[in-house]
Amino acid sequence: MQIQPAIKAAVSFGAGVFITFSQSHSPEVGLYTLAAYGLIVGLSSAALAFGRRTEGALQELPMATLATLIGIFAFLAAQSGQGLLEAFLALTATWGLISGAFGLYQARRFGFRALIGRDHLLSSIFALVLGALFLGVPLDAVSAVGFFGAYLALDGVHWGIAAASPKGK
């Protein structure tokens, strides 16, 4: 089992299930979930990158930094109590578009024929769709948090399958 996709799968799926079964689909719930997701994924990715100490591991640091920053900003926005929906929409759109673009870079770097390259490609498509949805469609709080939960659940299942699959050549 691959550890980094397994961590991302567990965090994504757990957060998606939390949002799905939460009675409140308020922007505050979305921001706290985004904060937890960003901080856990970002800090664990950074720890794994520094633990491996290989050239390829350094390629993970920009994404780890982005996830950590999104997590910090989401937590601070939730604490402010003002403009929660706008902050949630902006942070989620930013997360989706930047992580999707970086996922496309990772897919190209690994190669589209390699299994890990296709995994990054599919994950980046999910993220880009999420970012485009949050940027281009006017969403109310319930829809926005619901779509974010759906993204997390889909991405979690995808990375769970990728983590359990044997490594490709």
VMD Tcl script that builds the backbone (N, CA, C; Angstrom):
set m [mol new atoms 507]
animate dup $m
set s [atomselect $m all]
$s set {name element resname resid chain x y z} {
  {N N MET 1 A 0.847 -1.178 0.000}
  {CA C MET 1 A 0.000 0.000 0.000}
  {C C MET 1 A 0.893 1.243 0.000}
  {N N GLN 2 A 0.494 2.204 -0.779}
  {CA C GLN 2 A 1.233 3.459 -0.869}
  {C C GLN 2 A 0.724 4.407 0.213}
  {N N ILE 3 A 1.648 4.965 0.978}
  {CA C ILE 3 A 1.252 5.712 2.174}
  {C C ILE 3 A 0.636 7.077 1.851}
  {N N GLN 4 A 1.221 7.839 0.931}
  {CA C GLN 4 A 0.700 9.180 0.663}
  {C C GLN 4 A -0.713 9.158 0.075}
  {N N PRO 5 A -0.980 8.341 -0.948}
  {CA C PRO 5 A -2.372 8.272 -1.418}
  {C C PRO 5 A -3.323 7.734 -0.351}
  {N N ALA 6 A -2.836 6.840 0.512}
  {CA C ALA 6 A -3.694 6.294 1.569}
  {C C ALA 6 A -4.084 7.382 2.573}
  {N N ILE 7 A -3.150 8.233 2.932}
  {CA C ILE 7 A -3.457 9.331 3.858}
  {C C ILE 7 A -4.458 10.292 3.222}
  {N N LYS 8 A -4.193 10.661 1.967}
  {CA C LYS 8 A -5.104 11.577 1.283}
  {C C LYS 8 A -6.491 10.953 1.144}
  {N N ALA 9 A -6.544 9.652 0.858}
  {CA C ALA 9 A -7.831 8.966 0.733}
  {C C ALA 9 A -8.592 8.981 2.050}
  {N N ALA 10 A -7.904 8.670 3.127}
  {CA C ALA 10 A -8.566 8.609 4.428}
  {C C ALA 10 A -9.097 9.974 4.851}
  {N N VAL 11 A -8.276 10.995 4.667}
  {CA C VAL 11 A -8.691 12.345 5.065}
  {C C VAL 11 A -9.830 12.841 4.172}
  {N N SER 12 A -9.692 12.650 2.869}
  {CA C SER 12 A -10.733 13.102 1.932}
  {C C SER 12 A -12.049 12.390 2.181}
  {N N PHE 13 A -11.994 11.073 2.271}
  {CA C PHE 13 A -13.230 10.318 2.448}
  {C C PHE 13 A -13.862 10.608 3.810}
  {N N GLY 14 A -13.029 10.707 4.836}
  {CA C GLY 14 A -13.553 11.026 6.169}
  {C C GLY 14 A -14.235 12.378 6.207}
  {N N ALA 15 A -13.606 13.379 5.582}
  {CA C ALA 15 A -14.202 14.714 5.548}
  {C C ALA 15 A -15.475 14.723 4.700}
  {N N GLY 16 A -15.466 13.975 3.591}
  {CA C GLY 16 A -16.658 13.895 2.754}
  {C C GLY 16 A -17.826 13.247 3.474}
  {N N VAL 17 A -17.553 12.184 4.229}
  {CA C VAL 17 A -18.601 11.518 5.004}
  {C C VAL 17 A -19.096 12.433 6.116}
  {N N PHE 18 A -18.167 13.163 6.746}
  {CA C PHE 18 A -18.566 14.104 7.790}
  {C C PHE 18 A -19.548 15.141 7.247}
  {N N ILE 19 A -19.220 15.730 6.101}
  {CA C ILE 19 A -20.108 16.739 5.515}
  {C C ILE 19 A -21.441 16.105 5.106}
  {N N THR 20 A -21.397 14.917 4.537}
  {CA C THR 20 A -22.618 14.257 4.078}
  {C C THR 20 A -23.598 14.044 5.222}
  {N N PHE 21 A -23.094 13.618 6.371}
  {CA C PHE 21 A -23.984 13.298 7.474}
  {C C PHE 21 A -24.131 14.430 8.485}
  {N N SER 22 A -23.525 15.575 8.207}
  {CA C SER 22 A -23.681 16.732 9.075}
  {C C SER 22 A -25.066 17.339 8.855}
  {N N GLN 23 A -25.726 17.706 9.926}
  {CA C GLN 23 A -27.045 18.314 9.796}
  {C C GLN 23 A -26.954 19.755 9.319}
  {N N SER 24 A -25.826 20.377 9.542}
  {CA C SER 24 A -25.639 21.773 9.140}
  {C C SER 24 A -24.692 21.841 7.951}
  {N N HIS 25 A -25.185 22.355 6.854}
  {CA C HIS 25 A -24.335 22.597 5.690}
  {C C HIS 25 A -24.029 24.098 5.616}
  {N N SER 26 A -23.617 24.646 6.739}
  {CA C SER 26 A -23.307 26.075 6.801}
  {C C SER 26 A -21.890 26.315 6.288}
  {N N PRO 27 A -21.585 27.547 5.883}
  {CA C PRO 27 A -20.229 27.864 5.446}
  {C C PRO 27 A -19.195 27.615 6.544}
  {N N GLU 28 A -19.606 27.767 7.791}
  {CA C GLU 28 A -18.685 27.531 8.898}
  {C C GLU 28 A -18.244 26.067 8.933}
  {N N VAL 29 A -19.171 25.156 8.735}
  {CA C VAL 29 A -18.833 23.726 8.677}
  {C C VAL 29 A -17.905 23.464 7.498}
  {N N GLY 30 A -18.210 24.074 6.352}
  {CA C GLY 30 A -17.356 23.924 5.181}
  {C C GLY 30 A -15.950 24.453 5.415}
  {N N LEU 31 A -15.851 25.615 6.065}
  {CA C LEU 31 A -14.529 26.195 6.325}
  {C C LEU 31 A -13.719 25.348 7.308}
  {N N TYR 32 A -14.354 24.882 8.363}
  {CA C TYR 32 A -13.625 24.045 9.320}
  {C C TYR 32 A -13.209 22.715 8.686}
  {N N THR 33 A -14.059 22.162 7.835}
  {CA C THR 33 A -13.696 20.925 7.140}
  {C C THR 33 A -12.546 21.174 6.170}
  {N N LEU 34 A -12.616 22.281 5.426}
  {CA C LEU 34 A -11.524 22.644 4.517}
  {C C LEU 34 A -10.236 22.889 5.292}
  {N N ALA 35 A -10.347 23.512 6.458}
  {CA C ALA 35 A -9.162 23.767 7.282}
  {C C ALA 35 A -8.538 22.452 7.742}
  {N N ALA 36 A -9.343 21.550 8.252}
  {CA C ALA 36 A -8.814 20.261 8.714}
  {C C ALA 36 A -8.207 19.482 7.554}
  {N N TYR 37 A -8.906 19.459 6.436}
  {CA C TYR 37 A -8.411 18.749 5.250}
  {C C TYR 37 A -7.069 19.324 4.795}
  {N N GLY 38 A -7.017 20.642 4.637}
  {CA C GLY 38 A -5.790 21.278 4.159}
  {C C GLY 38 A -4.620 21.067 5.105}
  {N N LEU 39 A -4.858 21.235 6.392}
  {CA C LEU 39 A -3.762 21.089 7.356}
  {C C LEU 39 A -3.267 19.647 7.437}
  {N N ILE 40 A -4.168 18.691 7.483}
  {CA C ILE 40 A -3.735 17.291 7.598}
  {C C ILE 40 A -3.024 16.833 6.330}
  {N N VAL 41 A -3.612 17.105 5.175}
  {CA C VAL 41 A -2.986 16.687 3.914}
  {C C VAL 41 A -1.671 17.424 3.697}
  {N N GLY 42 A -1.663 18.726 3.952}
  {CA C GLY 42 A -0.451 19.511 3.724}
  {C C GLY 42 A 0.698 19.121 4.640}
  {N N LEU 43 A 0.418 19.011 5.928}
  {CA C LEU 43 A 1.495 18.690 6.868}
  {C C LEU 43 A 1.967 17.249 6.722}
  {N N SER 44 A 1.054 16.329 6.444}
  {CA C SER 44 A 1.490 14.941 6.250}
  {C C SER 44 A 2.288 14.791 4.955}
  {N N SER 45 A 1.906 15.493 3.901}
  {CA C SER 45 A 2.660 15.450 2.643}
  {C C SER 45 A 4.054 16.036 2.825}
  {N N ALA 46 A 4.140 17.134 3.571}
  {CA C ALA 46 A 5.450 17.733 3.817}
  {C C ALA 46 A 6.323 16.800 4.653}
  {N N ALA 47 A 5.748 16.180 5.668}
  {CA C ALA 47 A 6.512 15.252 6.503}
  {C C ALA 47 A 7.007 14.063 5.687}
  {N N LEU 48 A 6.154 13.531 4.824}
  {CA C LEU 48 A 6.573 12.407 3.977}
  {C C LEU 48 A 7.641 12.831 2.979}
  {N N ALA 49 A 7.527 14.041 2.434}
  {CA C ALA 49 A 8.528 14.523 1.476}
  {C C ALA 49 A 9.890 14.691 2.143}
  {N N PHE 50 A 9.899 15.238 3.344}
  {CA C PHE 50 A 11.174 15.400 4.042}
  {C C PHE 50 A 11.709 14.065 4.546}
  {N N GLY 51 A 10.819 13.130 4.820}
  {CA C GLY 51 A 11.241 11.818 5.292}
  {C C GLY 51 A 11.871 10.973 4.204}
  {N N ARG 52 A 11.440 11.145 2.961}
  {CA C ARG 52 A 11.980 10.351 1.853}
  {C C ARG 52 A 13.323 10.872 1.367}
  {N N ARG 53 A 13.486 12.171 1.376}
  {CA C ARG 53 A 14.731 12.824 0.959}
  {C C ARG 53 A 15.205 12.367 -0.423}
  {N N THR 54 A 14.294 12.310 -1.357}
  {CA C THR 54 A 14.656 12.027 -2.737}
  {C C THR 54 A 14.298 13.242 -3.577}
  {N N GLU 55 A 14.823 13.257 -4.784}
  {CA C GLU 55 A 14.559 14.401 -5.656}
  {C C GLU 55 A 13.074 14.511 -5.984}
  {N N GLY 56 A 12.401 13.376 -6.212}
  {CA C GLY 56 A 10.983 13.381 -6.523}
  {C C GLY 56 A 10.126 13.841 -5.351}
  {N N ALA 57 A 10.615 13.615 -4.142}
  {CA C ALA 57 A 9.851 14.016 -2.960}
  {C C ALA 57 A 9.734 15.531 -2.871}
  {N N LEU 58 A 10.739 16.241 -3.343}
  {CA C LEU 58 A 10.688 17.704 -3.311}
  {C C LEU 58 A 9.609 18.259 -4.229}
  {N N GLN 59 A 9.198 17.464 -5.219}
  {CA C GLN 59 A 8.134 17.891 -6.120}
  {C C GLN 59 A 6.789 17.988 -5.397}
  {N N GLU 60 A 6.666 17.343 -4.244}
  {CA C GLU 60 A 5.419 17.349 -3.477}
  {C C GLU 60 A 5.283 18.593 -2.592}
  {N N LEU 61 A 6.383 19.290 -2.356}
  {CA C LEU 61 A 6.350 20.419 -1.423}
  {C C LEU 61 A 5.456 21.584 -1.854}
  {N N PRO 62 A 5.382 21.955 -3.138}
  {CA C PRO 62 A 4.451 23.045 -3.490}
  {C C PRO 62 A 2.997 22.716 -3.156}
  {N N MET 63 A 2.591 21.483 -3.411}
  {CA C MET 63 A 1.219 21.091 -3.104}
  {C C MET 63 A 0.990 21.031 -1.601}
  {N N ALA 64 A 1.994 20.558 -0.871}
  {CA C ALA 64 A 1.888 20.509 0.595}
  {C C ALA 64 A 1.781 21.925 1.159}
  {N N THR 65 A 2.541 22.845 0.600}
  {CA C THR 65 A 2.493 24.240 1.043}
  {C C THR 65 A 1.131 24.853 0.741}
  {N N LEU 66 A 0.615 24.608 -0.466}
  {CA C LEU 66 A -0.702 25.132 -0.833}
  {C C LEU 66 A -1.776 24.594 0.096}
  {N N ALA 67 A -1.779 23.292 0.334}
  {CA C ALA 67 A -2.803 22.690 1.193}
  {C C ALA 67 A -2.727 23.254 2.610}
  {N N THR 68 A -1.519 23.425 3.124}
  {CA C THR 68 A -1.353 23.968 4.471}
  {C C THR 68 A -1.843 25.409 4.540}
  {N N LEU 69 A -1.497 26.209 3.536}
  {CA C LEU 69 A -1.944 27.608 3.525}
  {C C LEU 69 A -3.463 27.709 3.408}
  {N N ILE 70 A -4.065 26.897 2.556}
  {CA C ILE 70 A -5.522 26.899 2.429}
  {C C ILE 70 A -6.146 26.520 3.764}
  {N N GLY 71 A -5.567 25.529 4.434}
  {CA C GLY 71 A -6.072 25.119 5.743}
  {C C GLY 71 A -5.991 26.230 6.772}
  {N N ILE 72 A -4.870 26.933 6.795}
  {CA C ILE 72 A -4.697 28.047 7.742}
  {C C ILE 72 A -5.686 29.166 7.436}
  {N N PHE 73 A -5.794 29.536 6.156}
  {CA C PHE 73 A -6.706 30.621 5.778}
  {C C PHE 73 A -8.160 30.252 6.048}
  {N N ALA 74 A -8.522 28.989 5.818}
  {CA C ALA 74 A -9.895 28.549 6.094}
  {C C ALA 74 A -10.184 28.614 7.590}
  {N N PHE 75 A -9.224 28.206 8.408}
  {CA C PHE 75 A -9.411 28.271 9.859}
  {C C PHE 75 A -9.556 29.715 10.320}
  {N N LEU 76 A -8.714 30.601 9.812}
  {CA C LEU 76 A -8.782 32.013 10.194}
  {C C LEU 76 A -10.093 32.645 9.733}
  {N N ALA 77 A -10.546 32.284 8.536}
  {CA C ALA 77 A -11.813 32.827 8.029}
  {C C ALA 77 A -12.982 32.350 8.879}
  {N N ALA 78 A -12.956 31.083 9.291}
  {CA C ALA 78 A -14.032 30.555 10.131}
  {C C ALA 78 A -14.045 31.238 11.493}
  {N N GLN 79 A -12.879 31.582 12.002}
  {CA C GLN 79 A -12.783 32.246 13.296}
  {C C GLN 79 A -13.264 33.689 13.239}
  {N N SER 80 A -13.136 34.327 12.069}
  {CA C SER 80 A -13.513 35.741 11.957}
  {C C SER 80 A -15.016 35.935 12.097}
  {N N GLY 81 A -15.800 34.983 11.596}
  {CA C GLY 81 A -17.250 35.079 11.715}
  {C C GLY 81 A -17.906 36.015 10.727}
  {N N GLN 82 A -17.141 36.616 9.826}
  {CA C GLN 82 A -17.700 37.557 8.852}
  {C C GLN 82 A -17.396 37.080 7.437}
  {N N GLY 83 A -18.358 37.184 6.566}
  {CA C GLY 83 A -18.159 36.815 5.169}
  {C C GLY 83 A -17.787 35.357 4.993}
  {N N LEU 84 A -18.434 34.490 5.759}
  {CA C LEU 84 A -18.065 33.076 5.746}
  {C C LEU 84 A -18.312 32.421 4.387}
  {N N LEU 85 A -19.454 32.694 3.774}
  {CA C LEU 85 A -19.758 32.077 2.488}
  {C C LEU 85 A -18.779 32.541 1.417}
  {N N GLU 86 A -18.501 33.834 1.387}
  {CA C GLU 86 A -17.577 34.363 0.390}
  {C C GLU 86 A -16.180 33.778 0.573}
  {N N ALA 87 A -15.747 33.668 1.819}
  {CA C ALA 87 A -14.426 33.097 2.095}
  {C C ALA 87 A -14.383 31.627 1.694}
  {N N PHE 88 A -15.449 30.896 2.016}
  {CA C PHE 88 A -15.488 29.477 1.654}
  {C C PHE 88 A -15.462 29.297 0.143}
  {N N LEU 89 A -16.260 30.090 -0.569}
  {CA C LEU 89 A -16.279 29.995 -2.031}
  {C C LEU 89 A -14.920 30.337 -2.625}
  {N N ALA 90 A -14.301 31.400 -2.142}
  {CA C ALA 90 A -13.013 31.827 -2.682}
  {C C ALA 90 A -11.912 30.809 -2.380}
  {N N LEU 91 A -11.855 30.330 -1.157}
  {CA C LEU 91 A -10.808 29.371 -0.795}
  {C C LEU 91 A -10.983 28.034 -1.508}
  {N N THR 92 A -12.210 27.585 -1.654}
  {CA C THR 92 A -12.448 26.314 -2.330}
  {C C THR 92 A -12.162 26.429 -3.821}
  {N N ALA 93 A -12.538 27.548 -4.432}
  {CA C ALA 93 A -12.220 27.762 -5.850}
  {C C ALA 93 A -10.710 27.829 -6.043}
  {N N THR 94 A -10.030 28.523 -5.152}
  {CA C THR 94 A -8.569 28.610 -5.232}
  {C C THR 94 A -7.948 27.234 -5.093}
  {N N TRP 95 A -8.402 26.478 -4.085}
  {CA C TRP 95 A -7.889 25.120 -3.881}
  {C C TRP 95 A -8.114 24.267 -5.133}
  {N N GLY 96 A -9.324 24.294 -5.665}
  {CA C GLY 96 A -9.646 23.455 -6.809}
  {C C GLY 96 A -8.822 23.788 -8.041}
  {N N LEU 97 A -8.717 25.063 -8.357}
  {CA C LEU 97 A -8.013 25.448 -9.581}
  {C C LEU 97 A -6.497 25.249 -9.474}
  {N N ILE 98 A -5.918 25.640 -8.358}
  {CA C ILE 98 A -4.459 25.504 -8.233}
  {C C ILE 98 A -4.060 24.046 -8.050}
  {N N SER 99 A -4.782 23.315 -7.204}
  {CA C SER 99 A -4.417 21.900 -7.017}
  {C C SER 99 A -4.699 21.105 -8.290}
  {N N GLY 100 A -5.729 21.477 -9.030}
  {CA C GLY 100 A -5.998 20.817 -10.301}
  {C C GLY 100 A -4.907 21.075 -11.322}
  {N N ALA 101 A -4.448 22.311 -11.394}
  {CA C ALA 101 A -3.359 22.631 -12.323}
  {C C ALA 101 A -2.072 21.903 -11.924}
  {N N PHE 102 A -1.792 21.860 -10.626}
  {CA C PHE 102 A -0.605 21.148 -10.174}
  {C C PHE 102 A -0.750 19.647 -10.411}
  {N N GLY 103 A -1.948 19.124 -10.262}
  {CA C GLY 103 A -2.191 17.708 -10.552}
  {C C GLY 103 A -1.946 17.386 -12.018}
  {N N LEU 104 A -2.327 18.298 -12.905}
  {CA C LEU 104 A -2.020 18.100 -14.329}
  {C C LEU 104 A -0.520 18.083 -14.565}
  {N N TYR 105 A 0.203 18.961 -13.884}
  {CA C TYR 105 A 1.670 18.963 -13.984}
  {C C TYR 105 A 2.239 17.633 -13.501}
  {N N GLN 106 A 1.735 17.148 -12.358}
  {CA C GLN 106 A 2.220 15.874 -11.815}
  {C C GLN 106 A 1.893 14.726 -12.783}
  {N N ALA 107 A 0.701 14.749 -13.366}
  {CA C ALA 107 A 0.318 13.705 -14.314}
  {C C ALA 107 A 1.252 13.702 -15.513}
  {N N ARG 108 A 1.573 14.877 -16.007}
  {CA C ARG 108 A 2.484 14.962 -17.147}
  {C C ARG 108 A 3.895 14.539 -16.750}
  {N N ARG 109 A 4.303 14.896 -15.545}
  {CA C ARG 109 A 5.650 14.543 -15.072}
  {C C ARG 109 A 5.801 13.028 -14.951}
  {N N PHE 110 A 4.783 12.355 -14.419}
  {CA C PHE 110 A 4.844 10.904 -14.282}
  {C C PHE 110 A 4.558 10.192 -15.598}
  {N N GLY 111 A 3.866 10.872 -16.484}
  {CA C GLY 111 A 3.503 10.286 -17.771}
  {C C GLY 111 A 2.072 9.775 -17.725}
  {N N PHE 112 A 1.335 10.065 -18.777}
  {CA C PHE 112 A -0.072 9.687 -18.805}
  {C C PHE 112 A -0.268 8.181 -18.974}
  {N N ARG 113 A 0.771 7.486 -19.405}
  {CA C ARG 113 A 0.668 6.033 -19.552}
  {C C ARG 113 A 0.942 5.306 -18.238}
  {N N ALA 114 A 1.620 5.974 -17.311}
  {CA C ALA 114 A 1.910 5.363 -16.013}
  {C C ALA 114 A 0.659 5.425 -15.144}
  {N N LEU 115 A 0.520 4.439 -14.289}
  {CA C LEU 115 A -0.647 4.364 -13.421}
  {C C LEU 115 A -0.749 5.591 -12.514}
  {N N ILE 116 A 0.351 5.995 -11.913}
  {CA C ILE 116 A 0.336 7.157 -11.020}
  {C C ILE 116 A 0.033 8.440 -11.801}
  {N N GLY 117 A 0.460 8.510 -13.047}
  {CA C GLY 117 A 0.143 9.664 -13.886}
  {C C GLY 117 A -1.349 9.763 -14.150}
  {N N ARG 118 A -1.973 8.618 -14.431}
  {CA C ARG 118 A -3.424 8.625 -14.654}
  {C C ARG 118 A -4.180 8.924 -13.370}
  {N N ASP 119 A -3.645 8.464 -12.233}
  {CA C ASP 119 A -4.277 8.794 -10.949}
  {C C ASP 119 A -4.260 10.293 -10.698}
  {N N HIS 120 A -3.121 10.926 -10.954}
  {CA C HIS 120 A -3.038 12.384 -10.786}
  {C C HIS 120 A -3.941 13.104 -11.782}
  {N N LEU 121 A -4.037 12.575 -12.996}
  {CA C LEU 121 A -4.897 13.194 -14.001}
  {C C LEU 121 A -6.359 13.177 -13.559}
  {N N LEU 122 A -6.842 12.041 -13.087}
  {CA C LEU 122 A -8.233 11.958 -12.657}
  {C C LEU 122 A -8.503 12.852 -11.451}
  {N N SER 123 A -7.581 12.864 -10.509}
  {CA C SER 123 A -7.750 13.721 -9.340}
  {C C SER 123 A -7.737 15.197 -9.730}
  {N N SER 124 A -6.893 15.548 -10.686}
  {CA C SER 124 A -6.841 16.949 -11.115}
  {C C SER 124 A -8.118 17.347 -11.849}
  {N N ILE 125 A -8.713 16.426 -12.573}
  {CA C ILE 125 A -9.986 16.731 -13.238}
  {C C ILE 125 A -11.066 17.007 -12.194}
  {N N PHE 126 A -11.124 16.170 -11.140}
  {CA C PHE 126 A -12.082 16.427 -10.049}
  {C C PHE 126 A -11.874 17.821 -9.464}
  {N N ALA 127 A -10.620 18.162 -9.186}
  {CA C ALA 127 A -10.315 19.444 -8.553}
  {C C ALA 127 A -10.635 20.620 -9.481}
  {N N LEU 128 A -10.306 20.491 -10.755}
  {CA C LEU 128 A -10.594 21.578 -11.700}
  {C C LEU 128 A -12.094 21.793 -11.869}
  {N N VAL 129 A -12.855 20.716 -11.890}
  {CA C VAL 129 A -14.313 20.848 -11.980}
  {C C VAL 129 A -14.847 21.547 -10.733}
  {N N LEU 130 A -14.331 21.156 -9.565}
  {CA C LEU 130 A -14.744 21.820 -8.322}
  {C C LEU 130 A -14.409 23.308 -8.363}
  {N N GLY 131 A -13.186 23.647 -8.744}
  {CA C GLY 131 A -12.786 25.046 -8.804}
  {C C GLY 131 A -13.608 25.843 -9.803}
  {N N ALA 132 A -13.858 25.266 -10.978}
  {CA C ALA 132 A -14.661 25.960 -11.991}
  {C C ALA 132 A -16.100 26.141 -11.523}
  {N N LEU 133 A -16.644 25.130 -10.852}
  {CA C LEU 133 A -18.004 25.221 -10.321}
  {C C LEU 133 A -18.109 26.349 -9.303}
  {N N PHE 134 A -17.160 26.402 -8.376}
  {CA C PHE 134 A -17.203 27.429 -7.331}
  {C C PHE 134 A -16.907 28.824 -7.884}
  {N N LEU 135 A -16.166 28.887 -8.957}
  {CA C LEU 135 A -15.834 30.180 -9.539}
  {C C LEU 135 A -16.918 30.684 -10.484}
  {N N GLY 136 A -17.544 29.781 -11.227}
  {CA C GLY 136 A -18.433 30.223 -12.287}
  {C C GLY 136 A -19.918 30.155 -12.018}
  {N N VAL 137 A -20.337 29.435 -10.981}
  {CA C VAL 137 A -21.765 29.256 -10.721}
  {C C VAL 137 A -22.099 29.892 -9.378}
  {N N PRO 138 A -23.136 30.720 -9.323}
  {CA C PRO 138 A -23.527 31.279 -8.023}
  {C C PRO 138 A -24.140 30.180 -7.145}
  {N N LEU 139 A -23.483 29.905 -6.028}
  {CA C LEU 139 A -23.912 28.825 -5.135}
  {C C LEU 139 A -24.393 29.382 -3.807}
  {N N ASP 140 A -25.445 28.778 -3.268}
  {CA C ASP 140 A -25.847 29.105 -1.909}
  {C C ASP 140 A -25.011 28.235 -0.964}
  {N N ALA 141 A -25.137 28.478 0.325}
  {CA C ALA 141 A -24.294 27.803 1.310}
  {C C ALA 141 A -24.491 26.293 1.303}
  {N N VAL 142 A -25.715 25.844 1.264}
  {CA C VAL 142 A -25.995 24.412 1.322}
  {C C VAL 142 A -25.422 23.704 0.095}
  {N N SER 143 A -25.627 24.281 -1.077}
  {CA C SER 143 A -25.097 23.675 -2.305}
  {C C SER 143 A -23.577 23.666 -2.302}
  {N N ALA 144 A -22.965 24.771 -1.888}
  {CA C ALA 144 A -21.507 24.865 -1.900}
  {C C ALA 144 A -20.883 23.822 -0.982}
  {N N VAL 145 A -21.373 23.720 0.230}
  {CA C VAL 145 A -20.821 22.744 1.172}
  {C C VAL 145 A -21.114 21.326 0.685}
  {N N GLY 146 A -22.284 21.108 0.116}
  {CA C GLY 146 A -22.628 19.793 -0.420}
  {C C GLY 146 A -21.730 19.382 -1.573}
  {N N PHE 147 A -21.466 20.301 -2.495}
  {CA C PHE 147 A -20.569 19.993 -3.612}
  {C C PHE 147 A -19.145 19.731 -3.118}
  {N N PHE 148 A -18.717 20.469 -2.115}
  {CA C PHE 148 A -17.394 20.239 -1.548}
  {C C PHE 148 A -17.325 18.850 -0.907}
  {N N GLY 149 A -18.362 18.460 -0.193}
  {CA C GLY 149 A -18.412 17.124 0.395}
  {C C GLY 149 A -18.409 16.035 -0.669}
  {N N ALA 150 A -19.129 16.258 -1.757}
  {CA C ALA 150 A -19.146 15.286 -2.853}
  {C C ALA 150 A -17.759 15.160 -3.483}
  {N N TYR 151 A -17.089 16.292 -3.675}
  {CA C TYR 151 A -15.719 16.261 -4.201}
  {C C TYR 151 A -14.803 15.453 -3.287}
  {N N LEU 152 A -14.893 15.706 -1.984}
  {CA C LEU 152 A -14.044 14.992 -1.037}
  {C C LEU 152 A -14.315 13.494 -1.060}
  {N N ALA 153 A -15.579 13.113 -1.110}
  {CA C ALA 153 A -15.913 11.687 -1.137}
  {C C ALA 153 A -15.393 11.025 -2.416}
  {N N LEU 154 A -15.604 11.658 -3.566}
  {CA C LEU 154 A -15.108 11.105 -4.835}
  {C C LEU 154 A -13.588 11.006 -4.843}
  {N N ASP 155 A -12.931 12.065 -4.413}
  {CA C ASP 155 A -11.473 12.066 -4.404}
  {C C ASP 155 A -10.939 11.039 -3.405}
  {N N GLY 156 A -11.629 10.890 -2.273}
  {CA C GLY 156 A -11.211 9.906 -1.284}
  {C C GLY 156 A -11.321 8.483 -1.807}
  {N N VAL 157 A -12.416 8.167 -2.473}
  {CA C VAL 157 A -12.580 6.832 -3.048}
  {C C VAL 157 A -11.523 6.600 -4.123}
  {N N HIS 158 A -11.306 7.598 -4.970}
  {CA C HIS 158 A -10.310 7.468 -6.032}
  {C C HIS 158 A -8.918 7.195 -5.460}
  {N N TRP 159 A -8.493 8.003 -4.481}
  {CA C TRP 159 A -7.155 7.806 -3.915}
  {C C TRP 159 A -7.074 6.529 -3.090}
  {N N GLY 160 A -8.193 6.090 -2.514}
  {CA C GLY 160 A -8.205 4.815 -1.811}
  {C C GLY 160 A -7.948 3.654 -2.754}
  {N N ILE 161 A -8.584 3.687 -3.907}
  {CA C ILE 161 A -8.341 2.653 -4.918}
  {C C ILE 161 A -6.902 2.735 -5.406}
  {N N ALA 162 A -6.410 3.954 -5.614}
  {CA C ALA 162 A -5.033 4.123 -6.087}
  {C C ALA 162 A -4.028 3.615 -5.034}
  {N N ALA 163 A -4.303 3.841 -3.773}
  {CA C ALA 163 A -3.388 3.405 -2.712}
  {C C ALA 163 A -3.371 1.889 -2.586}
  {N N ALA 164 A -4.504 1.261 -2.826}
  {CA C ALA 164 A -4.582 -0.201 -2.683}
  {C C ALA 164 A -4.118 -0.939 -3.935}
  {N N SER 165 A -4.007 -0.218 -5.046}
  {CA C SER 165 A -3.573 -0.856 -6.292}
  {C C SER 165 A -2.067 -1.089 -6.270}
  {N N PRO 166 A -1.613 -2.133 -6.932}
  {CA C PRO 166 A -0.166 -2.352 -7.014}
  {C C PRO 166 A 0.497 -1.230 -7.809}
  {N N LYS 167 A 1.727 -0.931 -7.461}
  {CA C LYS 167 A 2.456 0.129 -8.161}
  {C C LYS 167 A 2.719 -0.294 -9.604}
  {N N GLY 168 A 2.519 0.662 -10.501}
  {CA C GLY 168 A 2.822 0.421 -11.905}
  {C C GLY 168 A 4.289 0.668 -12.182}
  {N N LYS 169 A 4.702 0.299 -13.393}
  {CA C LYS 169 A 6.108 0.507 -13.762}
  {C C LYS 169 A 6.375 1.937 -14.099}
}
mol reanalyze $m
mol bondsrecalc $m
mol representation Tube
mol addrep $m
